[in-house]
Amino acid sequence: MFSTRITYILFLFSFIFLSKLKAQTDDRTLDDGVIRILAIGNSFSEDAIENNLFELANARGKKIVIGNLYIGGAPLELHVKNALGDSSAYSYRKVDESGAKSVHEHMKISAALLDEPWDYISFQQASPLSGKYDTYAKDLPLLYAYVKEHVKYPETKYILHQTWAYQHDSDHSGFSLYERNQEQMYKAIVSTSEKVYKWGIFQF
């Protein structure tokens, strides 16, 4: 499980770093030498970007700002509800350019979107539903449309965060959706992610 998370973080940083290098040849509003990434997620986004991502960027001499709109176990459906209701429902975890971490409670998605000129914003389904395509089809277009309307700059790119399967002996209640079979869950997540990525709205 730990190695899977580290692998995801390494791939995420590599994609962002290479994309940023390419973008530096363009005259874009967001090209100020700082990579800014915001996640709308839950504990899986916490694992992916709050842990180690700043250190990886720092090791390469890159400036980075990280934001995570966090609600534990939150599915896309809840994010849509909070967005449309402009609810102050989030714990907003932020890592600034110096690596200092801060937590702002009762944050709205709309406020976080305007807090920084985000280069990247990631979307993620709750882990039990991450292999269920219909749940993405129902809610993700609504959340994406809201973010596109409220984000600070049109140059912002979007990431589909593919989660990972539970451990083979996990007692998570959501594991029953996959007959408590790790390989079945993994294949469902990969298949679903591939279908969603084909929508053409995500860069990574």
ABEGO torsion letter per residue (X at the ends): XAAAAAAAAAAAAAAAAAAAAAAAABBBAABAGBBBBBBBBBAAAAAAAABGAAAAAAAAGBBBBBBBBBBBGBBAAAAAAAAAAGBBABBBBBBBAAGBBBBBBGBBAAAAAAABBBABBBBBBBAAAAABAAAAAAAAAAAAAAAAAABABAABBBBBBBBBBBBAABABAAAAAAGGBAAAAAAAAAAAAAAAAAAGABAX
